[in-house]
Amino acid sequence: MASIYRFVTQKLLSHGVRDTADGNLAITDRRLFLDFVRLERAVRLEDFATVQSAVVAIENRCLSMGKRHIAVFAYMYLRFSDAAPKFTHLDIELEEEGGIRQTVDYRRRVSSTERLVGEWAAAWYDRYSKSFFRALYRSNSPTAN
């Protein structure tokens, strides 16, 4: 089995942490990276409270660094995982009560806790990603900092 550290590194790289100076800190700052390892361990435990706690630790670490926007990678880490829906289909035909049926497909069988984590992460990602990404890419400009 591959090292959890290598797994976390690869996952963060796949989310583009190296694309920005601030994003790169997710890998190069030892304490922040270990917070992401703790997040992966929480995901593997399938315990929602533990996952939330790990994300809060990442958010707090980013705040203490003065770079709150790096926390977007924690939301991405969860949002773009097997626990998040691969496809969502809306049935055009209205049901008798006037609602719309939504069908969700996952990459693999997921537990209710995994779905909860995926939906929670998607909500936070949708809420903050635009502003956090603006701040991340601003960190690459020569006048930043």
DANOR-V65131 format. One record per backbone hydrogen bond with DSSP energy under -1.0 kcal/mol. CO is the residue of the C=O (numbers start at 1). NH is the residue of the N-H. E is the energy in kcal/mol with one decimal. If there is no record, write none. Layout:
CO&NH&E + CO&NH&E
This chain:
3&7&-2.4 + 4&8&-2.6 + 5&9&-2.3 + 6&10&-2.7 + 7&11&-2.4 + 8&12&-2.7 + 9&13&-2.6 + 10&14&-2.2 + 12&17&-1.6 + 13&16&-1.7 + 16&19&-1.9 + 20&24&-1.9 + 22&25&-1.3 + 23&26&-1.9 + 24&27&-1.6 + 24&28&-2.3 + 25&29&-2.2 + 29&33&-2.9 + 30&34&-2.4 + 31&35&-1.5 + 32&36&-1.6 + 33&37&-1.9 + 34&38&-2.2 + 35&39&-1.8 + 36&40&-2.2 + 37&41&-2.3 + 38&42&-2.2 + 39&43&-2.4 + 40&44&-2.2 + 41&45&-1.4 + 42&47&-1.1 + 47&51&-2.2 + 48&52&-2.8 + 49&53&-2.3 + 50&54&-2.1 + 51&55&-2.3 + 52&56&-2.6 + 53&57&-2.1 + 54&58&-1.9 + 55&59&-2.9 + 56&60&-2.8 + 57&61&-2.3 + 58&62&-2.7 + 59&63&-2.5 + 60&64&-2.5 + 61&65&-1.3 + 62&67&-2.9 + 63&66&-1.5 + 67&70&-2.0 + 68&71&-2.1 + 69&72&-1.7 + 70&73&-2.0 + 71&74&-1.3 + 71&75&-1.4 + 72&76&-2.6 + 73&77&-2.3 + 74&78&-1.4 + 75&79&-3.3 + 76&80&-2.6 + 81&84&-1.3 + 87&105&-2.8 + 89&103&-3.0 + 95&98&-2.3 + 99&95&-2.3 + 101&91&-2.9 + 103&89&-3.5 + 105&86&-3.1 + 105&87&-1.6 + 111&115&-2.3 + 112&116&-2.2 + 113&117&-2.4 + 114&118&-2.6 + 115&119&-2.8 + 116&120&-2.6 + 117&121&-2.7 + 118&122&-2.2 + 119&123&-2.1 + 120&124&-2.0 + 121&125&-3.0 + 122&126&-2.8 + 123&127&-1.7 + 124&128&-2.2 + 125&129&-2.7 + 128&132&-2.6 + 129&133&-2.8 + 130&134&-1.9 + 131&135&-2.0 + 132&136&-2.5 + 133&137&-2.6 + 134&138&-1.8 + 135&139&-1.3 + 138&141&-1.5 + 141&144&-1.8
